[in-house]
Amino acid sequence: MTQTIMGLDVSKHTLDASLLHDGKTYYQVVQNDLSGFQQLSAWLKAKKCQQVHICLEATGQYGFAVAEYLYYCKYEVSVVNPARIKAYAASRLKRHKTDKADAFLIAEFCQKEKPALWCPPSPVFSALKALVHCLDDFMAMQQQERNRTEFSSNNPLVESFVIEHIAYMDAKIKMLHSAIHEQIQQDPQLKHCCELLESIPGIGELTAARLLAEIRNFHDFRNARQLTAYAGLNPRQYQSGSSVRRKSRLSKTGNASLRRALFMPAIVAKNHNPVIHDFCQRLADRGLSKMAVVGAAMRKLLVLSFGVIKTELPFDPNFAQEEVSFT
């Protein structure tokens, strides 16, 4: 008996569902809100679908609510990287792009590829991620306003508004920093993981919070290679035949927020973390460019983070210098 599959194409206001059930294909459109979720669940029950594998793309906040609702309705849910769906569509030579066609494509992908099942993060990690993302948004807006102050507007009123806005965002950023700190201190697991991560020179409380918010559970990864691939920090080789041999680069096929969280800490660690400093010096002596060295430092910092969480031991430079592999 073939498993019932449903592909969901998620947009801001609607959900397009393609159901593969008993050898037939059904199509439904509902609103992307609680009433639409309930309508979708009732539709599945009306079709007498008991065990359903539902697949949707990771589209940020637009798809999180429906994925969580369906998970708690006891359906199997997979949330996949949109790049996988795009690559699958290219392999099938799909020439048309509509919401209905996309929903069917996602259902077909789920049926053939059987992606891993998803479960929602705990409320503690959801709250931490929301705070971290809100902080990053405010810091980005603050930087935009500061950039405006570099150029005179020739209008005192405009300049006063910009200065006032910067002061407002300064206050909100301080409040968010305090909220993140309190969120970590109130949960024993978060507090313990942050203390382990902060033992690594180059990682402070905010970076530790960003890592935990994006990775959620280091133990979901079997080894450090899986984690660096998830972050898009694994090297990507390009070789064809005997003549085409390009330099290896970071794949960048992964969590971009995680890479951004590691960029500045890697620069700090390159100068102040003895393990990463020596590692980067060896790479520089081999002729690697500055940005390639920073990328390698980001990867090394993530590997060390995986190591302290996995072993539940604080960072020890002597232990790390022995090049004990966590991969």
C-alpha positions, 0 to 999 in steps of 0.5 A: 500500500502506497503512502499518502503524500501531500505537497504544500506550496506556501505563500504569504496568504494561501496554501496550495495543497496537492494530495497523492492518495489511492493513485489519484491527485487532488488539489485544494487551496486554503488560507494561510491562517488557523481557519485554513489549517483546520480546513486542510485537516478536515479535507484530509479526514474527508478523504479518509487519509490517516497516515499522511507524509506532508512536505513543504519548503522552508520559507521562514515564518510563512510556513512555520505555523502550518508545519507546527499545526500539522505536526501536532495533528499527528501527521508526518511533516518534512520541511526541506531546503528550497534549493532541493526542490529547485534542483529536483524541478530542474532534473525533471525539466519543469518549464511551468511555474504555478502554485498548483504545479509547485504543490504537485512538484513538492508532493512528487519530490516527497514521494520519491526522495522521502525527506527526513521528518521534522519536529518543531523546536521547543518554546525555549529555542523558538523564543531565543531565535525570535529574540536573536532575529529581532536583534539582528534586524534592529542592528541592521536598521541602526547601521543604515541610519548611521550610514545616513549620518555620514552625508549631510542632508542640508535639512536640520529636521531630517538630521534630527529625525535620524539622530532620534531614530538611532537613539530609539534603536540603541535603547531597543537593542539594549533591551533585546540584549538583556532579554536574550541574557535573561532567556539564557539564564532562565533555562538550565540547558541553554545556560549550560550550552552557552557556558561551554560555547563561551569557553572558546576564545572568540565566542561571546554570549551573543554569538553563543545565542545565535549558534544555539538559535540556528542549530538548536540541537548539536546532537542532531548531527552525527559529526562535525562534517554534517554540521559544517555542511548544514552551515554551508562551510564545507569546501566545494571542489571543482574538477573535470577531467585532467585539465579543469581544476579550480580552487576549492571554495566554501559551498555556501549551500546551507544556513546563511544566518549561521555563517553571518553569526560566525564571520566576526567571531572568526576574525576575533578568534584568528587573533586571540584563539591559540588553536585557530591562530596557529591554524590560520597562520599555516594556511596563510603560509601556504598562500591562501587569500585572507578571505579563504583563511577567514572562511577556514577559521569560521569552519574551525570555530564551528568544529570546536563548538561542536566538540565542546557541546558533544563532549560537554567539556569546556574548551582546552587549547592543549587538548585541541592542539592535539588535533583530536578529530570530532569528525 
